[in-house]
Each structure stands twice: as C-alpha cells, then as structure tokens.
Amino acid sequence: MKRLLGLSTALIAAWALVPASASALIQLDRGIAGARLGNTKKQVRAALGTPKTVRNGTNEFGAFTVFRYAGGIRVTFQGQQTVTAVQTTGLGDRTARGVGVRSTESAVKNRVPGVSCETFEGTRICQRGEGLPGQRITAFFLKNGRVTRVIVGFVID
C-alpha cells in the first residue's frame, strides 16, 4: 500500500511538471502565457518565474519596465505598475483555435473572431479591436503571409 501511494504521488508530481497545453496560451485581449493585462510585477513573476532579463527605460509615455522570458515572451509595464502589453515571438503559444507565430493570414482571419487585417506603414497587421486609447487589443503582425509576433495589450495613444 505504501509503495502504491508513493508511486501515485510520484506520478502526480511528474504530471504537475508537464507544461500546460499550448493550445490556449494566447488569450485574446487578456494575455499570453500566464501574464495578464493589469497584473502586477509580483503576479507575473508568480506565473512565469524570474525573468531572463529586465529592462527599464523611458519613452514618450513615461517610465517602463520590460520582463523578457524564454520562448519569445516580453511583458511590458508602461508606467511601471501593471502589465500594459504582452508579446510573443515564440512558436509554443497559441490561441484556443491554434493561431500563433507562423500561422497564415488565412488562419488568423478564419480562426480569430472579430479580426480585421490591413497594411499600416508597410507592416501587415491583423487586429481585434478598434485601436482606440484604453481599449484592449490582440494584434497579429505578419511578414510574407505568416504571423511573426502576437501582442495583447492596451492601446495607449
């Protein structure tokens, strides 16, 4: 009985270490890979661990911090307090319907509800949301007909 209990405990522990399915790591208009819009730095660290690198700086909107993680994840805290954007360039993160980096524009249009695509200053972008200040958006950036990065964030300006 003790041996069975020990084996069960070991299996449960091993199962807990298996990464979650990549099929739902991009949550449209909410976040990517456990980092959610509005999270604090402490909440992001609890979800994703210690960042590989941390960058602080200022831009036209004020002070910011960027946490970088393996797998192409970048979490931005514009204004230093809470998550304002999450970006991925990695292959592992996908929407519930399987869209992510390397997906075709056709897949984005067919599997992401409410998306519209246009070319803006030479860059092809498929986006959910109108892009008005304060709104949440999910944007799929494309090159040669394929997604190269995905950003979930608040429109600042």
CYANA upper distance limits for C-alpha pairs under 8 A (distance plus 0.5 A):
  1 MET  CA      5 LEU  CA      6.70
  2 LYS  CA      6 GLY  CA      6.56
  3 ARG  CA      7 LEU  CA      6.65
  4 LEU  CA      8 SER  CA      6.56
  5 LEU  CA      9 THR  CA      6.60
  6 GLY  CA     10 ALA  CA      6.66
  7 LEU  CA     11 LEU  CA      6.66
  8 SER  CA     12 ILE  CA      6.64
  9 THR  CA     13 ALA  CA      6.59
 10 ALA  CA     14 ALA  CA      6.59
 11 LEU  CA     15 TRP  CA      6.52
 12 ILE  CA     16 ALA  CA      6.67
 13 ALA  CA     17 LEU  CA      7.09
 14 ALA  CA     18 VAL  CA      7.25
 21 SER  CA     25 LEU  CA      8.22
 22 ALA  CA     92 GLY  CA      6.35
 22 ALA  CA     93 ASP  CA      5.99
 22 ALA  CA     94 ARG  CA      6.34
 23 SER  CA     93 ASP  CA      7.61
 23 SER  CA     94 ARG  CA      5.64
 23 SER  CA     95 THR  CA      6.30
 23 SER  CA     96 ALA  CA      5.59
 23 SER  CA     97 ARG  CA      7.47
 23 SER  CA     98 GLY  CA      6.22
 24 ALA  CA     93 ASP  CA      7.87
 24 ALA  CA     94 ARG  CA      6.16
 24 ALA  CA     95 THR  CA      5.26
 24 ALA  CA     96 ALA  CA      4.76
 24 ALA  CA     97 ARG  CA      8.18
 24 ALA  CA     98 GLY  CA      8.18
 25 LEU  CA     32 ILE  CA      5.99
 25 LEU  CA     33 ALA  CA      5.34
 25 LEU  CA     34 GLY  CA      7.81
 25 LEU  CA     93 ASP  CA      5.69
 25 LEU  CA     94 ARG  CA      5.99
 25 LEU  CA     95 THR  CA      6.58
 25 LEU  CA     96 ALA  CA      8.03
 26 ILE  CA     31 GLY  CA      6.69
 26 ILE  CA     32 ILE  CA      4.94
 26 ILE  CA     33 ALA  CA      6.95
 26 ILE  CA     93 ASP  CA      6.47
 26 ILE  CA     94 ARG  CA      5.73
 26 ILE  CA     95 THR  CA      5.12
 26 ILE  CA     96 ALA  CA      7.91
 26 ILE  CA    100 GLY  CA      8.37
 27 GLN  CA     31 GLY  CA      5.76
 27 GLN  CA     32 ILE  CA      6.45
 27 GLN  CA     95 THR  CA      6.64
 27 GLN  CA     96 ALA  CA      8.10
 28 LEU  CA     95 THR  CA      7.74
 28 LEU  CA    137 ILE  CA      8.23
 28 LEU  CA    138 THR  CA      6.40
 28 LEU  CA    152 VAL  CA      7.51
 29 ASP  CA    128 ARG  CA      8.42
 29 ASP  CA    136 ARG  CA      5.92
 29 ASP  CA    137 ILE  CA      5.68
 29 ASP  CA    138 THR  CA      5.79
 29 ASP  CA    152 VAL  CA      6.16
 29 ASP  CA    153 GLY  CA      7.40
 30 ARG  CA     36 ARG  CA      6.15
 30 ARG  CA     37 LEU  CA      6.29
 30 ARG  CA    136 ARG  CA      8.15
 30 ARG  CA    152 VAL  CA      7.20
 30 ARG  CA    153 GLY  CA      8.25
 31 GLY  CA     35 ALA  CA      6.05
 31 GLY  CA     36 ARG  CA      4.70
 31 GLY  CA     37 LEU  CA      6.26
 31 GLY  CA     85 ALA  CA      8.34
 31 GLY  CA     86 VAL  CA      6.76
 31 GLY  CA    152 VAL  CA      6.25
 31 GLY  CA    153 GLY  CA      8.12
 32 ILE  CA     36 ARG  CA      7.15
 32 ILE  CA     86 VAL  CA      6.72
 32 ILE  CA     87 GLN  CA      7.78
 32 ILE  CA     88 THR  CA      8.07
 32 ILE  CA     93 ASP  CA      7.95
 32 ILE  CA    152 VAL  CA      7.72
 33 ALA  CA     48 LEU  CA      8.18
 33 ALA  CA     73 ILE  CA      8.46
 33 ALA  CA     93 ASP  CA      7.47
 34 GLY  CA     44 VAL  CA      7.81
 34 GLY  CA     47 ALA  CA      6.05
 34 GLY  CA     48 LEU  CA      7.09
 35 ALA  CA     39 ASN  CA      7.41
 35 ALA  CA     43 GLN  CA      8.43
 35 ALA  CA     44 VAL  CA      5.97
 35 ALA  CA     47 ALA  CA      7.29
 35 ALA  CA     48 LEU  CA      7.82
 35 ALA  CA     75 VAL  CA      7.74
 35 ALA  CA     83 VAL  CA      8.23
 35 ALA  CA     86 VAL  CA      7.48
 36 ARG  CA     44 VAL  CA      8.30
 36 ARG  CA     83 VAL  CA      7.31
 36 ARG  CA     86 VAL  CA      8.15
 37 LEU  CA     82 THR  CA      7.86
 37 LEU  CA     83 VAL  CA      5.43
 37 LEU  CA     84 THR  CA      6.14
 37 LEU  CA     85 ALA  CA      6.96
 37 LEU  CA     86 VAL  CA      8.06
 37 LEU  CA    152 VAL  CA      8.38
 37 LEU  CA    153 GLY  CA      7.16
 37 LEU  CA    154 PHE  CA      8.20
 38 GLY  CA     82 THR  CA      5.47
 38 GLY  CA     83 VAL  CA      5.37
 38 GLY  CA     84 THR  CA      7.04
 39 ASN  CA     43 GLN  CA      6.26
 39 ASN  CA     44 VAL  CA      6.90
 39 ASN  CA     82 THR  CA      5.72
 39 ASN  CA     83 VAL  CA      5.79
 40 THR  CA     44 VAL  CA      6.83
 40 THR  CA     81 GLN  CA      6.75
 40 THR  CA     82 THR  CA      5.07
 40 THR  CA     83 VAL  CA      6.91
 41 LYS  CA     45 ARG  CA      6.68
 41 LYS  CA     81 GLN  CA      7.85
 41 LYS  CA     82 THR  CA      7.17
 41 LYS  CA     83 VAL  CA      8.08
 42 LYS  CA     46 ALA  CA      6.67
 43 GLN  CA     47 ALA  CA      6.75
 44 VAL  CA     48 LEU  CA      6.36
 44 VAL  CA     49 GLY  CA      7.85
 45 ARG  CA     49 GLY  CA      4.98
 45 ARG  CA     50 THR  CA      6.18
 45 ARG  CA     51 PRO  CA      7.88
 48 LEU  CA     69 TYR  CA      8.45
 51 PRO  CA     67 PHE  CA      6.05
 51 PRO  CA     68 ARG  CA      6.01
 51 PRO  CA     69 TYR  CA      5.73
 52 LYS  CA     67 PHE  CA      7.94
 52 LYS  CA     68 ARG  CA      6.09
 52 LYS  CA     69 TYR  CA      5.66
 52 LYS  CA     70 ALA  CA      7.41
 53 THR  CA     67 PHE  CA      6.54
 53 THR  CA     68 ARG  CA      5.75
 53 THR  CA     69 TYR  CA      7.69
 54 VAL  CA     65 THR  CA      7.45
 54 VAL  CA     66 VAL  CA      6.20
 54 VAL  CA     67 PHE  CA      5.26
 54 VAL  CA     68 ARG  CA      6.87
 55 ARG  CA     65 THR  CA      6.08
 55 ARG  CA     66 VAL  CA      5.61
 55 ARG  CA     67 PHE  CA      7.15
 56 ASN  CA     63 ALA  CA      7.96
 56 ASN  CA     64 PHE  CA      6.26
 56 ASN  CA     65 THR  CA      4.94
 56 ASN  CA     66 VAL  CA      6.99
 57 GLY  CA     63 ALA  CA      6.23
 57 GLY  CA     64 PHE  CA      5.99
 57 GLY  CA     65 THR  CA      7.05
 58 THR  CA     62 GLY  CA      5.68
 58 THR  CA     63 ALA  CA      4.72
 58 THR  CA     64 PHE  CA      6.30
 59 ASN  CA     63 ALA  CA      7.07
 59 ASN  CA     64 PHE  CA      8.14
 61 PHE  CA     78 GLN  CA      8.04
 61 PHE  CA     79 GLY  CA      8.25
 62 GLY  CA     78 GLN  CA      7.74
 62 GLY  CA     79 GLY  CA      6.70
 63 ALA  CA     78 GLN  CA      6.85
 63 ALA  CA     79 GLY  CA      5.76
 63 ALA  CA     80 GLN  CA      6.83
 64 PHE  CA     76 THR  CA      7.56
 64 PHE  CA     77 PHE  CA      5.95
 64 PHE  CA     78 GLN  CA      4.82
 64 PHE  CA     79 GLY  CA      5.81
 64 PHE  CA     80 GLN  CA      5.64
 65 THR  CA     76 THR  CA      6.36
 65 THR  CA     77 PHE  CA      5.61
 65 THR  CA     78 GLN  CA      7.05
 65 THR  CA     79 GLY  CA      8.45
 65 THR  CA     80 GLN  CA      6.40
 66 VAL  CA     74 ARG  CA      7.02
 66 VAL  CA     75 VAL  CA      6.00
 66 VAL  CA     76 THR  CA      4.99
 66 VAL  CA     77 PHE  CA      6.75
 67 PHE  CA     74 ARG  CA      6.16
 67 PHE  CA     75 VAL  CA      5.58
 67 PHE  CA     76 THR  CA      7.05
 68 ARG  CA     72 GLY  CA      7.98
 68 ARG  CA     73 ILE  CA      6.39
 68 ARG  CA     74 ARG  CA      5.09
 68 ARG  CA     75 VAL  CA      7.02
 69 TYR  CA     73 ILE  CA      5.59
 69 TYR  CA     74 ARG  CA      6.81
 71 GLY  CA     88 THR  CA      7.98
 71 GLY  CA     89 THR  CA      7.82
 71 GLY  CA     90 GLY  CA      5.39
 71 GLY  CA     91 LEU  CA      7.96
 71 GLY  CA     92 GLY  CA      7.72
 72 GLY  CA     87 GLN  CA      8.14
 72 GLY  CA     88 THR  CA      5.55
 72 GLY  CA     89 THR  CA      5.22
 72 GLY  CA     90 GLY  CA      5.12
 73 ILE  CA     86 VAL  CA      7.62
 73 ILE  CA     87 GLN  CA      6.13
 73 ILE  CA     88 THR  CA      5.06
 73 ILE  CA     89 THR  CA      7.29
 73 ILE  CA     90 GLY  CA      7.60
 74 ARG  CA     86 VAL  CA      6.19
 74 ARG  CA     87 GLN  CA      5.61
 74 ARG  CA     88 THR  CA      6.95
 75 VAL  CA     83 VAL  CA      7.20
 75 VAL  CA     84 THR  CA      8.42
 75 VAL  CA     85 ALA  CA      6.51
 75 VAL  CA     86 VAL  CA      5.05
 75 VAL  CA     87 GLN  CA      7.02
 76 THR  CA     83 VAL  CA      6.20
 76 THR  CA     84 THR  CA      6.32
 76 THR  CA     85 ALA  CA      5.64
 76 THR  CA     86 VAL  CA      6.72
 77 PHE  CA     81 GLN  CA      6.66
 77 PHE  CA     82 THR  CA      5.86
 77 PHE  CA     83 VAL  CA      5.09
 77 PHE  CA     84 THR  CA      5.90
 77 PHE  CA     85 ALA  CA      7.60
 78 GLN  CA     82 THR  CA      7.94
 78 GLN  CA     83 VAL  CA      7.70
 78 GLN  CA     84 THR  CA      6.43
 84 THR  CA    153 GLY  CA      5.99
 84 THR  CA    154 PHE  CA      6.07
 85 ALA  CA    151 ILE  CA      7.26
 85 ALA  CA    152 VAL  CA      6.10
 85 ALA  CA    153 GLY  CA      4.42
 85 ALA  CA    154 PHE  CA      6.87
 86 VAL  CA    151 ILE  CA      6.18
 86 VAL  CA    152 VAL  CA      5.83
 86 VAL  CA    153 GLY  CA      6.75
 87 GLN  CA    149 ARG  CA      7.45
 87 GLN  CA    150 VAL  CA      6.07
 87 GLN  CA    151 ILE  CA      4.83
 87 GLN  CA    152 VAL  CA      6.94
 88 THR  CA     93 ASP  CA      7.89
 88 THR  CA    101 VAL  CA      8.43
 88 THR  CA    149 ARG  CA      6.10
 88 THR  CA    150 VAL  CA      5.93
 88 THR  CA    151 ILE  CA      7.16
 89 THR  CA    101 VAL  CA      6.80
 89 THR  CA    148 THR  CA      6.67
 89 THR  CA    149 ARG  CA      5.03
 89 THR  CA    150 VAL  CA      7.24
 90 GLY  CA    101 VAL  CA      6.95
 90 GLY  CA    149 ARG  CA      8.19
 91 LEU  CA    100 GLY  CA      7.41
 91 LEU  CA    101 VAL  CA      5.93
 91 LEU  CA    102 ARG  CA      7.80
 92 GLY  CA    100 GLY  CA      8.44
 93 ASP  CA    100 GLY  CA      6.65
 93 ASP  CA    101 VAL  CA      8.15
 94 ARG  CA     98 GLY  CA      5.65
 94 ARG  CA     99 VAL  CA      5.62
 94 ARG  CA    100 GLY  CA      5.11
 94 ARG  CA    101 VAL  CA      8.24
 95 THR  CA     99 VAL  CA      5.67
 95 THR  CA    100 GLY  CA      7.08
 97 ARG  CA    111 ARG  CA      6.56
 97 ARG  CA    112 VAL  CA      8.13
 98 GLY  CA    111 ARG  CA      8.40
 99 VAL  CA    103 SER  CA      6.30
 99 VAL  CA    107 ALA  CA      7.32
 99 VAL  CA    108 VAL  CA      6.80
 99 VAL  CA    111 ARG  CA      7.61
 99 VAL  CA    112 VAL  CA      8.21
100 GLY  CA    147 VAL  CA      7.20
100 GLY  CA    149 ARG  CA      8.21
100 GLY  CA    150 VAL  CA      7.56
101 VAL  CA    146 ARG  CA      7.91
101 VAL  CA    147 VAL  CA      5.30
101 VAL  CA    148 THR  CA      5.71
101 VAL  CA    149 ARG  CA      6.25
101 VAL  CA    150 VAL  CA      7.59
102 ARG  CA    146 ARG  CA      5.63
102 ARG  CA    147 VAL  CA      5.35
102 ARG  CA    148 THR  CA      6.69
103 SER  CA    107 ALA  CA      6.71
103 SER  CA    108 VAL  CA      7.50
103 SER  CA    146 ARG  CA      5.94
103 SER  CA    147 VAL  CA      5.90
104 THR  CA    108 VAL  CA      6.96
104 THR  CA    145 GLY  CA      6.25
104 THR  CA    146 ARG  CA      4.96
104 THR  CA    147 VAL  CA      6.82
105 GLU  CA    109 LYS  CA      6.69
105 GLU  CA    126 CYS  CA      8.33
105 GLU  CA    142 LEU  CA      7.84
105 GLU  CA    145 GLY  CA      6.14
105 GLU  CA    146 ARG  CA      6.42
105 GLU  CA    147 VAL  CA      7.54
106 SER  CA    110 ASN  CA      6.57
107 ALA  CA    111 ARG  CA      6.24
107 ALA  CA    112 VAL  CA      8.42
108 VAL  CA    112 VAL  CA      5.96
108 VAL  CA    115 VAL  CA      8.18
108 VAL  CA    126 CYS  CA      7.98
108 VAL  CA    140 PHE  CA      8.43
109 LYS  CA    113 PRO  CA      8.15
109 LYS  CA    115 VAL  CA      6.81
109 LYS  CA    116 SER  CA      7.83
109 LYS  CA    117 CYS  CA      8.45
109 LYS  CA    126 CYS  CA      8.35
113 PRO  CA    128 ARG  CA      8.26
114 GLY  CA    128 ARG  CA      6.14
114 GLY  CA    129 GLY  CA      8.02
115 VAL  CA    126 CYS  CA      6.62
115 VAL  CA    127 GLN  CA      5.64
115 VAL  CA    128 ARG  CA      5.01
115 VAL  CA    129 GLY  CA      8.01
116 SER  CA    126 CYS  CA      5.86
116 SER  CA    127 GLN  CA      6.02
116 SER  CA    128 ARG  CA      7.09
117 CYS  CA    124 ARG  CA      7.68
117 CYS  CA    125 ILE  CA      6.09
117 CYS  CA    126 CYS  CA      4.46
117 CYS  CA    127 GLN  CA      6.79
118 GLU  CA    124 ARG  CA      6.28
118 GLU  CA    125 ILE  CA      6.17
118 GLU  CA    126 CYS  CA      6.97
119 THR  CA    123 THR  CA      5.77
119 THR  CA    124 ARG  CA      4.72
119 THR  CA    125 ILE  CA      6.62
120 PHE  CA    124 ARG  CA      6.80
120 PHE  CA    125 ILE  CA      7.72
123 THR  CA    141 PHE  CA      7.87
123 THR  CA    142 LEU  CA      7.75
123 THR  CA    143 LYS  CA      8.10
124 ARG  CA    141 PHE  CA      6.56
124 ARG  CA    142 LEU  CA      5.77
124 ARG  CA    143 LYS  CA      7.32
125 ILE  CA    139 ALA  CA      7.02
125 ILE  CA    140 PHE  CA      6.11
125 ILE  CA    141 PHE  CA      5.14
125 ILE  CA    142 LEU  CA      6.50
126 CYS  CA    139 ALA  CA      6.23
126 CYS  CA    140 PHE  CA      5.55
126 CYS  CA    141 PHE  CA      7.07
126 CYS  CA    142 LEU  CA      8.30
127 GLN  CA    137 ILE  CA      7.36
127 GLN  CA    138 THR  CA      6.18
127 GLN  CA    139 ALA  CA      4.80
127 GLN  CA    140 PHE  CA      6.67
128 ARG  CA    137 ILE  CA      5.99
128 ARG  CA    138 THR  CA      5.85
128 ARG  CA    139 ALA  CA      7.02
129 GLY  CA    135 GLN  CA      7.82
129 GLY  CA    136 ARG  CA      7.47
129 GLY  CA    137 ILE  CA      5.73
129 GLY  CA    138 THR  CA      7.87
130 GLU  CA    135 GLN  CA      8.29
130 GLU  CA    137 ILE  CA      8.33
131 GLY  CA    135 GLN  CA      7.00
131 GLY  CA    136 ARG  CA      8.36
131 GLY  CA    137 ILE  CA      7.29
131 GLY  CA    155 VAL  CA      6.59
132 LEU  CA    155 VAL  CA      6.76
132 LEU  CA    157 ASP  CA      8.05
133 PRO  CA    154 PHE  CA      8.03
133 PRO  CA    155 VAL  CA      5.31
133 PRO  CA    156 ILE  CA      5.71
133 PRO  CA    157 ASP  CA      5.74
134 GLY  CA    154 PHE  CA      6.26
134 GLY  CA    155 VAL  CA      5.73
134 GLY  CA    156 ILE  CA      6.55
135 GLN  CA    154 PHE  CA      5.98
135 GLN  CA    155 VAL  CA      5.99
136 ARG  CA    152 VAL  CA      7.79
136 ARG  CA    153 GLY  CA      6.05
136 ARG  CA    154 PHE  CA      4.99
136 ARG  CA    155 VAL  CA      6.87
137 ILE  CA    151 ILE  CA      8.45
137 ILE  CA    152 VAL  CA      6.25
137 ILE  CA    153 GLY  CA      6.07
137 ILE  CA    154 PHE  CA      6.78
137 ILE  CA    155 VAL  CA      7.60
138 THR  CA    150 VAL  CA      7.64
138 THR  CA    151 ILE  CA      6.18
138 THR  CA    152 VAL  CA      4.92
138 THR  CA    153 GLY  CA      7.11
139 ALA  CA    150 VAL  CA      6.16
139 ALA  CA    151 ILE  CA      5.71
139 ALA  CA    152 VAL  CA      6.97
140 PHE  CA    147 VAL  CA      6.58
140 PHE  CA    148 THR  CA      8.09
140 PHE  CA    149 ARG  CA      6.60
140 PHE  CA    150 VAL  CA      5.17
140 PHE  CA    151 ILE  CA      7.19
141 PHE  CA    147 VAL  CA      6.00
141 PHE  CA    148 THR  CA      6.25
141 PHE  CA    149 ARG  CA      5.90
141 PHE  CA    150 VAL  CA      6.76
142 LEU  CA    146 ARG  CA      5.54
142 LEU  CA    147 VAL  CA      4.77
142 LEU  CA    148 THR  CA      5.97
142 LEU  CA    149 ARG  CA      7.89
143 LYS  CA    147 VAL  CA      7.00
143 LYS  CA    148 THR  CA      6.96
